[in-house]
Amino acid sequence: MKLSYGRDLFLTPGPSVIPDRVLNAMHRAAPNIYDGPLIDMVDRILEQLREVAQTGGQPSIYIANGHGAWEASLANIAAPGDRVLTLATGTFGLGYAETARKMGIAVELLDFGTKNGFDPQVVEDALRADKARHIKAVISVQTDTSTSVNNDIAALRGVLDACGHPALLVVDCIASLGCERFEMDAWGVDVMVAACQKGLMTPPGMAFTFHNEKAAEVAAGVEKTSPYWDWEPRVNGEYFYQKFGGTPPTHLLYGLAEALKMIVEEEGINHVWARHRHQARAIWAAVDVWGQKGALRCHVPDPADRSTAVTTLVSDTYDLSLLRAWCADTAGLTLGMAIGPIWADRDKAMRIGHMGHMNPPMLLGALATIDAGLKALNIPHGSGALEAASAILAR
Ligand SMILES: *Cc1c(COP(=O)(O)O)cnc(C)c1O
């Protein structure tokens, strides 16, 4: 029986759930973009973005999506012919590398597959082999949203330090900023890229780069070919419009200001990280129980390598696209489909987004709906998944 006559729940890993408060903050007339409250609000946004990223470095805002953030970061730190080392644990690491390649940058790609974080030894070997220090940047992804692998960025800093390699450390936090612990300055990250539509709970349309002093020095030596991506006028420009290379994304900024108020002023970034971890554990506990009598499991075997923002589920035997379809059509719960390297097995994989605006009623509602779907489709599964999840939440 079709039951989807309430409020739909979209737990796709981006765009994530947009809080009503964020939507409502956007519902207003156009502001003056030359003078007045918008200017102050942008200053506050930049300050709070620093807090979310745990950095004293410089954030820049672009009207773009995550792919734009990749290009923005690369356009500032590398010219055609320069060399970068890219670490991939899913489609987004591969995509960052491909963007660099198309920009004429020489890319050395280390592909670590889809089930675990990068191998420090392999990275160390690649850096030590670069005796002439040609590698300008090591590019990595904290959470690869396709596979739900999470990489240990502090450990990556350790590898660069152990080799004494001067390359910039660049991290894609598009999926993980505002979800997963990330400490840009403490971890020695030189450039970080993000976007507004995942952990930051704002409709898609804004991309961010963050860079430190070391990255600014490197950028000063790069011959820029793109005025739009150049972060220098956005950070140091004389006029407000230069912060956006033109008209600011006014209504997205109102939304983001409200989201940052929720994250930074009300909840606190440390609590945001802890909440994501707590709720992710509840999801994994449910999946473990389902897996006891069936073929459903987390794609990433070791919890230490799992993202707390998105979980990729796989089955060896059952068609999970049917389960996704049941959840969406019969119950009103939209889950993420497989993308990237696991697309080949797309009927055997699906993703749950648990980034940003999510509480136990949403989480348990989603798990209970999946549980009902497993029953409806006669997919064998262990029983007691909700017990396991609620026991974790209650801790
Ligand atoms: C979503 C995502 C991207 C791409 O962002 P778009 O806004 O779709 O361009 C890149 N990297 C990661 C880790 C992502 O999760």
The ligand as a Tripos MOL2 file, in Angstrom:
@<TRIPOS>MOLECULE
LIG
   15    15     1     0     0
SMALL
NO_CHARGES

@<TRIPOS>ATOM
      1 C1         29.5840   16.4750   -3.7560 C.3       1 LIG1
      2 C2         31.0550   16.3830   -3.8100 C.ar      1 LIG1
      3 C3         31.8080   16.9820   -4.8340 C.ar      1 LIG1
      4 C4         31.1830   17.6510   -6.0030 C.3       1 LIG1
      5 O1         30.3840   18.7040   -5.6640 O.3       1 LIG1
      6 P1         29.3470   19.3070   -6.7390 P.3       1 LIG1
      7 O2         28.7140   20.3920   -5.9730 O.co2     1 LIG1
      8 O3         28.4330   18.1990   -7.1180 O.co2     1 LIG1
      9 O4         30.1380   19.7940   -7.8860 O.co2     1 LIG1
     10 C5         33.1750   16.9110   -4.7750 C.ar      1 LIG1
     11 N1         33.8000   16.2780   -3.7670 N.ar      1 LIG1
     12 C6         33.1090   15.6730   -2.7750 C.ar      1 LIG1
     13 C7         33.8450   14.9710   -1.6980 C.3       1 LIG1
     14 C8         31.7220   15.6980   -2.7840 C.ar      1 LIG1
     15 O5         31.0340   15.0980   -1.8050 O.3       1 LIG1
@<TRIPOS>BOND
     1     1     2 1
     2     2     3 ar
     3     2    14 ar
     4     3     4 1
     5     3    10 ar
     6     4     5 1
     7     5     6 1
     8     6     7 2
     9     6     8 1
    10     6     9 1
    11    10    11 ar
    12    11    12 ar
    13    12    13 1
    14    12    14 ar
    15    14    15 1
@<TRIPOS>SUBSTRUCTURE
     1 LIG1         1 GROUP 0 **** ****
